Amino acid sequence: MKLTILGTGNATVTECYNTCFVISDNDRHFMVDGGGGNTILHQLKAAGLNWMDMRDIFVTHKHIDHLLGIIWMMRMILQNMNRGKYEGEATIYGHEEVIRILKEMAGEVLSAKEMKYIDDRLHMVVVEDGEEREIIGKKVTFFDIHSTKAKQFGFCMRLDEDEKLTCCGDEPYNELEQKYAENSTWLLHEAFCLYGQADEFKPYEKHHSTVKDACEMAADLNVENLILYHTEDKNIEHRQELYLEEGKAYYDGNLFVPDDLDVIEL
């Protein structure tokens, strides 16, 4: 299995794409979020992934840097279904608010002949807190991260009997996520900026955490591999070395600070 990072940045970045990624197991793919626009199509192509192969998509929450790229995915899927150029079906998962907004937005910007495929071949599936689904052959449990802003879900994917990958969304860890995050083989967590630059970027005012915060949390939860994303982009040229330097002072596991389009073997 592999994890392809399509974007690593927060909502307002200009030097990288917004945070989104794909988990792949051979020819099966699970896409998580879409970033803020049709650059999602460019990122997939640049990563060597065919947008048509993204048959399972999960949208964590309604913020535009996660949602708008999904509208473009819906447009591509529905238009090509209508043209007879898309075989089979696809599924988009999200909590009720996300699915409702996606349907409403698509209804406003896409044609009736395209919309007729929604819930027929493009399945819009509402998931609940704690609900389990089988996706790309793996057990996935969706959970409410108890966001302080927009309602947001994360997920925990069982990679095999002993290993799991957990995504905590793009807000600081909440202790209510413990049963999912604790002892994760892989944990994806936001790190808005360096703790040493908190006065400049003000992560706490924006309900985000720092590299130090994320690494201390991962150490406490016995996480084997920690992936940091959803960052600022002012330090992007030296982001990896700076984040690794700060993070390793608080976390002894394997720390990853990927760039856009990096691939991590799971």
Contacts in CASP RR format, 6 or more apart in sequence:
PFRMAT RR
TARGET T0000
AUTHOR 0000-0000-0000
METHOD contacts of the structure
MODEL  1
MKLTILGTGNATVTECYNTCFVISDNDRHFMVDGGGGNTILHQLKAAGLN
WMDMRDIFVTHKHIDHLLGIIWMMRMILQNMNRGKYEGEATIYGHEEVIR
ILKEMAGEVLSAKEMKYIDDRLHMVVVEDGEEREIIGKKVTFFDIHSTKA
KQFGFCMRLDEDEKLTCCGDEPYNELEQKYAENSTWLLHEAFCLYGQADE
FKPYEKHHSTVKDACEMAADLNVENLILYHTEDKNIEHRQELYLEEGKAY
YDGNLFVPDDLDVIEL
1 23 0 8 1.000
1 24 0 8 1.000
1 25 0 8 1.000
1 159 0 8 1.000
1 265 0 8 1.000
1 266 0 8 1.000
2 23 0 8 1.000
2 24 0 8 1.000
2 263 0 8 1.000
2 264 0 8 1.000
2 265 0 8 1.000
2 266 0 8 1.000
3 21 0 8 1.000
3 22 0 8 1.000
3 23 0 8 1.000
3 24 0 8 1.000
3 165 0 8 1.000
3 186 0 8 1.000
3 227 0 8 1.000
3 263 0 8 1.000
3 264 0 8 1.000
3 266 0 8 1.000
4 21 0 8 1.000
4 22 0 8 1.000
4 24 0 8 1.000
4 47 0 8 1.000
4 49 0 8 1.000
4 261 0 8 1.000
4 262 0 8 1.000
4 263 0 8 1.000
5 21 0 8 1.000
5 227 0 8 1.000
5 229 0 8 1.000
5 258 0 8 1.000
5 259 0 8 1.000
5 260 0 8 1.000
5 261 0 8 1.000
5 262 0 8 1.000
5 263 0 8 1.000
5 264 0 8 1.000
6 17 0 8 1.000
6 20 0 8 1.000
6 21 0 8 1.000
6 22 0 8 1.000
6 34 0 8 1.000
6 35 0 8 1.000
6 40 0 8 1.000
6 43 0 8 1.000
6 44 0 8 1.000
6 47 0 8 1.000
6 260 0 8 1.000
6 261 0 8 1.000
7 16 0 8 1.000
7 17 0 8 1.000
7 18 0 8 1.000
7 19 0 8 1.000
7 20 0 8 1.000
7 21 0 8 1.000
7 35 0 8 1.000
7 43 0 8 1.000
7 229 0 8 1.000
7 260 0 8 1.000
7 261 0 8 1.000
8 16 0 8 1.000
8 17 0 8 1.000
8 19 0 8 1.000
8 229 0 8 1.000
8 230 0 8 1.000
8 231 0 8 1.000
8 258 0 8 1.000
8 259 0 8 1.000
8 260 0 8 1.000
9 16 0 8 1.000
9 17 0 8 1.000
9 18 0 8 1.000
9 19 0 8 1.000
9 229 0 8 1.000
9 230 0 8 1.000
9 231 0 8 1.000
9 232 0 8 1.000
9 233 0 8 1.000
10 18 0 8 1.000
10 19 0 8 1.000
10 65 0 8 1.000
10 170 0 8 1.000
10 192 0 8 1.000
10 208 0 8 1.000
10 230 0 8 1.000
10 231 0 8 1.000
10 232 0 8 1.000
10 233 0 8 1.000
11 18 0 8 1.000
11 63 0 8 1.000
11 64 0 8 1.000
11 65 0 8 1.000
12 65 0 8 1.000
13 232 0 8 1.000
13 233 0 8 1.000
14 233 0 8 1.000
15 233 0 8 1.000
15 236 0 8 1.000
16 233 0 8 1.000
16 236 0 8 1.000
16 259 0 8 1.000
16 260 0 8 1.000
17 35 0 8 1.000
17 39 0 8 1.000
17 40 0 8 1.000
17 43 0 8 1.000
17 260 0 8 1.000
18 33 0 8 1.000
18 34 0 8 1.000
18 35 0 8 1.000
18 36 0 8 1.000
18 65 0 8 1.000
18 66 0 8 1.000
19 33 0 8 1.000
19 35 0 8 1.000
19 65 0 8 1.000
19 66 0 8 1.000
19 170 0 8 1.000
19 190 0 8 1.000
19 229 0 8 1.000
19 230 0 8 1.000
20 31 0 8 1.000
20 32 0 8 1.000
20 33 0 8 1.000
20 34 0 8 1.000
20 35 0 8 1.000
20 40 0 8 1.000
20 43 0 8 1.000
20 66 0 8 1.000
21 31 0 8 1.000
21 32 0 8 1.000
21 33 0 8 1.000
21 188 0 8 1.000
21 229 0 8 1.000
22 29 0 8 1.000
22 30 0 8 1.000
22 31 0 8 1.000
22 32 0 8 1.000
22 44 0 8 1.000
22 47 0 8 1.000
22 49 0 8 1.000
22 54 0 8 1.000
23 29 0 8 1.000
23 30 0 8 1.000
23 32 0 8 1.000
23 136 0 8 1.000
23 157 0 8 1.000
23 165 0 8 1.000
23 266 0 8 1.000
24 30 0 8 1.000
24 49 0 8 1.000
24 136 0 8 1.000
25 136 0 8 1.000
25 137 0 8 1.000
25 138 0 8 1.000
27 53 0 8 1.000
28 55 0 8 1.000
28 56 0 8 1.000
28 136 0 8 1.000
28 137 0 8 1.000
29 49 0 8 1.000
29 53 0 8 1.000
29 54 0 8 1.000
29 55 0 8 1.000
29 56 0 8 1.000
29 136 0 8 1.000
30 56 0 8 1.000
30 57 0 8 1.000
30 58 0 8 1.000
30 135 0 8 1.000
30 136 0 8 1.000
30 138 0 8 1.000
30 140 0 8 1.000
30 157 0 8 1.000
31 54 0 8 1.000
31 56 0 8 1.000
31 57 0 8 1.000
31 58 0 8 1.000
31 73 0 8 1.000
32 57 0 8 1.000
32 58 0 8 1.000
32 60 0 8 1.000
32 155 0 8 1.000
32 167 0 8 1.000
33 58 0 8 1.000
33 59 0 8 1.000
33 60 0 8 1.000
33 66 0 8 1.000
33 67 0 8 1.000
33 70 0 8 1.000
34 40 0 8 1.000
34 59 0 8 1.000
34 66 0 8 1.000
34 67 0 8 1.000
34 68 0 8 1.000
34 69 0 8 1.000
34 70 0 8 1.000
34 73 0 8 1.000
35 65 0 8 1.000
35 66 0 8 1.000
35 67 0 8 1.000
35 68 0 8 1.000
35 69 0 8 1.000
35 70 0 8 1.000
36 64 0 8 1.000
36 65 0 8 1.000
36 66 0 8 1.000
36 67 0 8 1.000
36 68 0 8 1.000
36 69 0 8 1.000
37 68 0 8 1.000
37 69 0 8 1.000
37 71 0 8 1.000
37 72 0 8 1.000
38 69 0 8 1.000
38 72 0 8 1.000
39 69 0 8 1.000
40 51 0 8 1.000
40 69 0 8 1.000
40 70 0 8 1.000
40 72 0 8 1.000
40 73 0 8 1.000
41 51 0 8 1.000
41 72 0 8 1.000
41 76 0 8 1.000
43 260 0 8 1.000
43 261 0 8 1.000
44 50 0 8 1.000
44 51 0 8 1.000
44 54 0 8 1.000
45 51 0 8 1.000
46 261 0 8 1.000
47 261 0 8 1.000
47 263 0 8 1.000
51 73 0 8 1.000
51 76 0 8 1.000
52 80 0 8 1.000
52 86 0 8 1.000
54 73 0 8 1.000
54 90 0 8 1.000
55 89 0 8 1.000
55 90 0 8 1.000
55 91 0 8 1.000
56 90 0 8 1.000
56 91 0 8 1.000
56 93 0 8 1.000
56 135 0 8 1.000
56 136 0 8 1.000
57 70 0 8 1.000
57 73 0 8 1.000
57 90 0 8 1.000
57 91 0 8 1.000
57 92 0 8 1.000
57 93 0 8 1.000
58 92 0 8 1.000
58 93 0 8 1.000
58 94 0 8 1.000
58 142 0 8 1.000
58 155 0 8 1.000
59 66 0 8 1.000
59 67 0 8 1.000
59 70 0 8 1.000
59 92 0 8 1.000
59 93 0 8 1.000
59 94 0 8 1.000
59 98 0 8 1.000
59 102 0 8 1.000
60 66 0 8 1.000
60 94 0 8 1.000
60 98 0 8 1.000
60 152 0 8 1.000
60 153 0 8 1.000
60 154 0 8 1.000
60 167 0 8 1.000
60 169 0 8 1.000
60 170 0 8 1.000
61 67 0 8 1.000
61 95 0 8 1.000
61 98 0 8 1.000
61 147 0 8 1.000
61 150 0 8 1.000
61 151 0 8 1.000
61 152 0 8 1.000
61 153 0 8 1.000
61 169 0 8 1.000
61 170 0 8 1.000
62 97 0 8 1.000
62 98 0 8 1.000
62 101 0 8 1.000
62 150 0 8 1.000
62 151 0 8 1.000
63 149 0 8 1.000
63 150 0 8 1.000
63 170 0 8 1.000
66 170 0 8 1.000
67 98 0 8 1.000
67 101 0 8 1.000
67 102 0 8 1.000
70 92 0 8 1.000
70 102 0 8 1.000
71 102 0 8 1.000
71 105 0 8 1.000
71 106 0 8 1.000
71 109 0 8 1.000
74 92 0 8 1.000
74 102 0 8 1.000
74 106 0 8 1.000
74 110 0 8 1.000
74 122 0 8 1.000
75 106 0 8 1.000
75 109 0 8 1.000
75 110 0 8 1.000
75 114 0 8 1.000
77 86 0 8 1.000
77 90 0 8 1.000
77 117 0 8 1.000
77 122 0 8 1.000
78 106 0 8 1.000
78 110 0 8 1.000
78 114 0 8 1.000
78 115 0 8 1.000
78 117 0 8 1.000
78 118 0 8 1.000
78 122 0 8 1.000
79 110 0 8 1.000
79 114 0 8 1.000
80 86 0 8 1.000
81 114 0 8 1.000
81 117 0 8 1.000
81 121 0 8 1.000
81 122 0 8 1.000
82 113 0 8 1.000
82 114 0 8 1.000
82 117 0 8 1.000
88 121 0 8 1.000
89 121 0 8 1.000
89 122 0 8 1.000
89 123 0 8 1.000
90 121 0 8 1.000
90 122 0 8 1.000
90 123 0 8 1.000
91 122 0 8 1.000
91 123 0 8 1.000
91 125 0 8 1.000
92 99 0 8 1.000
92 102 0 8 1.000
92 122 0 8 1.000
92 123 0 8 1.000
92 124 0 8 1.000
92 125 0 8 1.000
93 125 0 8 1.000
93 127 0 8 1.000
93 133 0 8 1.000
93 135 0 8 1.000
93 142 0 8 1.000
94 125 0 8 1.000
94 126 0 8 1.000
94 127 0 8 1.000
94 142 0 8 1.000
94 153 0 8 1.000
95 126 0 8 1.000
95 127 0 8 1.000
95 128 0 8 1.000
95 142 0 8 1.000
95 144 0 8 1.000
95 151 0 8 1.000
95 153 0 8 1.000
96 126 0 8 1.000
97 150 0 8 1.000
97 151 0 8 1.000
99 124 0 8 1.000
99 125 0 8 1.000
99 126 0 8 1.000
102 124 0 8 1.000
103 118 0 8 1.000
103 124 0 8 1.000
106 115 0 8 1.000
106 118 0 8 1.000
107 115 0 8 1.000
118 124 0 8 1.000
125 133 0 8 1.000
127 133 0 8 1.000
127 142 0 8 1.000
127 153 0 8 1.000
128 142 0 8 1.000
129 142 0 8 1.000
129 143 0 8 1.000
129 144 0 8 1.000
129 153 0 8 1.000
130 141 0 8 1.000
130 142 0 8 1.000
130 143 0 8 1.000
130 144 0 8 1.000
131 141 0 8 1.000
131 142 0 8 1.000
132 139 0 8 1.000
132 140 0 8 1.000
132 141 0 8 1.000
132 142 0 8 1.000
133 139 0 8 1.000
133 140 0 8 1.000
133 142 0 8 1.000
134 140 0 8 1.000
135 157 0 8 1.000
138 157 0 8 1.000
138 158 0 8 1.000
138 159 0 8 1.000
139 157 0 8 1.000
139 158 0 8 1.000
140 155 0 8 1.000
140 156 0 8 1.000
140 157 0 8 1.000
140 158 0 8 1.000
141 155 0 8 1.000
141 156 0 8 1.000
141 158 0 8 1.000
141 180 0 8 1.000
142 153 0 8 1.000
142 154 0 8 1.000
142 155 0 8 1.000
143 153 0 8 1.000
143 154 0 8 1.000
143 155 0 8 1.000
143 156 0 8 1.000
143 177 0 8 1.000
143 180 0 8 1.000
144 151 0 8 1.000
144 152 0 8 1.000
144 153 0 8 1.000
144 154 0 8 1.000
144 176 0 8 1.000
145 152 0 8 1.000
145 153 0 8 1.000
145 154 0 8 1.000
145 168 0 8 1.000
145 169 0 8 1.000
145 171 0 8 1.000
145 174 0 8 1.000
145 176 0 8 1.000
145 177 0 8 1.000
146 174 0 8 1.000
146 176 0 8 1.000
146 177 0 8 1.000
147 171 0 8 1.000
147 207 0 8 1.000
148 171 0 8 1.000
148 207 0 8 1.000
149 171 0 8 1.000
149 207 0 8 1.000
152 169 0 8 1.000
152 170 0 8 1.000
152 171 0 8 1.000
154 166 0 8 1.000
154 167 0 8 1.000
154 168 0 8 1.000
154 169 0 8 1.000
155 166 0 8 1.000
155 167 0 8 1.000
156 164 0 8 1.000
156 165 0 8 1.000
156 166 0 8 1.000
156 167 0 8 1.000
156 180 0 8 1.000
156 181 0 8 1.000
156 184 0 8 1.000
157 164 0 8 1.000
157 165 0 8 1.000
157 166 0 8 1.000
158 164 0 8 1.000
159 165 0 8 1.000
159 185 0 8 1.000
159 186 0 8 1.000
159 266 0 8 1.000
162 185 0 8 1.000
163 185 0 8 1.000
163 186 0 8 1.000
164 183 0 8 1.000
164 184 0 8 1.000
164 185 0 8 1.000
164 186 0 8 1.000
165 184 0 8 1.000
165 185 0 8 1.000
165 186 0 8 1.000
165 187 0 8 1.000
165 188 0 8 1.000
165 266 0 8 1.000
166 177 0 8 1.000
166 180 0 8 1.000
166 181 0 8 1.000
166 184 0 8 1.000
166 186 0 8 1.000
166 187 0 8 1.000
166 188 0 8 1.000
167 188 0 8 1.000
168 177 0 8 1.000
168 181 0 8 1.000
168 187 0 8 1.000
168 188 0 8 1.000
168 189 0 8 1.000
168 190 0 8 1.000
169 188 0 8 1.000
169 189 0 8 1.000
169 190 0 8 1.000
169 230 0 8 1.000
170 190 0 8 1.000
170 208 0 8 1.000
170 230 0 8 1.000
171 190 0 8 1.000
171 207 0 8 1.000
171 208 0 8 1.000
171 209 0 8 1.000
172 190 0 8 1.000
172 207 0 8 1.000
172 208 0 8 1.000
172 209 0 8 1.000
172 213 0 8 1.000
173 181 0 8 1.000
173 189 0 8 1.000
173 209 0 8 1.000
173 214 0 8 1.000
173 217 0 8 1.000
173 221 0 8 1.000
178 221 0 8 1.000
181 187 0 8 1.000
181 221 0 8 1.000
181 223 0 8 1.000
182 221 0 8 1.000
182 222 0 8 1.000
183 221 0 8 1.000
183 222 0 8 1.000
183 223 0 8 1.000
184 221 0 8 1.000
184 223 0 8 1.000
184 224 0 8 1.000
185 224 0 8 1.000
185 225 0 8 1.000
186 223 0 8 1.000
186 224 0 8 1.000
186 225 0 8 1.000
186 227 0 8 1.000
186 266 0 8 1.000
187 218 0 8 1.000
187 221 0 8 1.000
187 223 0 8 1.000
187 225 0 8 1.000
187 226 0 8 1.000
187 227 0 8 1.000
188 227 0 8 1.000
188 229 0 8 1.000
189 209 0 8 1.000
189 214 0 8 1.000
189 217 0 8 1.000
189 218 0 8 1.000
189 226 0 8 1.000
189 227 0 8 1.000
189 228 0 8 1.000
189 229 0 8 1.000
190 208 0 8 1.000
190 209 0 8 1.000
190 214 0 8 1.000
190 228 0 8 1.000
190 229 0 8 1.000
190 230 0 8 1.000
190 231 0 8 1.000
191 209 0 8 1.000
191 210 0 8 1.000
191 211 0 8 1.000
191 213 0 8 1.000
191 214 0 8 1.000
191 228 0 8 1.000
191 229 0 8 1.000
191 230 0 8 1.000
191 231 0 8 1.000
191 243 0 8 1.000
192 201 0 8 1.000
192 203 0 8 1.000
192 206 0 8 1.000
192 208 0 8 1.000
192 209 0 8 1.000
192 210 0 8 1.000
192 230 0 8 1.000
192 231 0 8 1.000
192 232 0 8 1.000
193 200 0 8 1.000
193 201 0 8 1.000
193 203 0 8 1.000
193 208 0 8 1.000
193 210 0 8 1.000
193 211 0 8 1.000
193 231 0 8 1.000
193 232 0 8 1.000
194 210 0 8 1.000
194 211 0 8 1.000
194 212 0 8 1.000
194 235 0 8 1.000
194 242 0 8 1.000
194 243 0 8 1.000
194 246 0 8 1.000
195 210 0 8 1.000
195 211 0 8 1.000
195 212 0 8 1.000
195 213 0 8 1.000
195 246 0 8 1.000
196 210 0 8 1.000
196 212 0 8 1.000
196 246 0 8 1.000
197 235 0 8 1.000
198 204 0 8 1.000
198 210 0 8 1.000
201 232 0 8 1.000
201 234 0 8 1.000
203 209 0 8 1.000
203 210 0 8 1.000
208 230 0 8 1.000
209 217 0 8 1.000
211 228 0 8 1.000
211 243 0 8 1.000
211 246 0 8 1.000
211 247 0 8 1.000
212 246 0 8 1.000
212 247 0 8 1.000
212 249 0 8 1.000
212 250 0 8 1.000
214 226 0 8 1.000
214 228 0 8 1.000
215 226 0 8 1.000
215 246 0 8 1.000
215 247 0 8 1.000
215 248 0 8 1.000
215 249 0 8 1.000
215 250 0 8 1.000
215 251 0 8 1.000
215 255 0 8 1.000
216 250 0 8 1.000
216 251 0 8 1.000
218 226 0 8 1.000
218 251 0 8 1.000
218 253 0 8 1.000
219 250 0 8 1.000
219 251 0 8 1.000
219 252 0 8 1.000
219 253 0 8 1.000
223 253 0 8 1.000
224 253 0 8 1.000
224 254 0 8 1.000
225 253 0 8 1.000
225 254 0 8 1.000
225 256 0 8 1.000
226 251 0 8 1.000
226 253 0 8 1.000
226 254 0 8 1.000
226 255 0 8 1.000
226 256 0 8 1.000
227 256 0 8 1.000
227 258 0 8 1.000
227 264 0 8 1.000
228 243 0 8 1.000
228 255 0 8 1.000
228 256 0 8 1.000
228 257 0 8 1.000
229 258 0 8 1.000
231 239 0 8 1.000
231 243 0 8 1.000
233 239 0 8 1.000
235 242 0 8 1.000
239 257 0 8 1.000
239 259 0 8 1.000
240 257 0 8 1.000
240 259 0 8 1.000
243 257 0 8 1.000
244 255 0 8 1.000
244 257 0 8 1.000
247 255 0 8 1.000
248 255 0 8 1.000
256 264 0 8 1.000
258 264 0 8 1.000
END
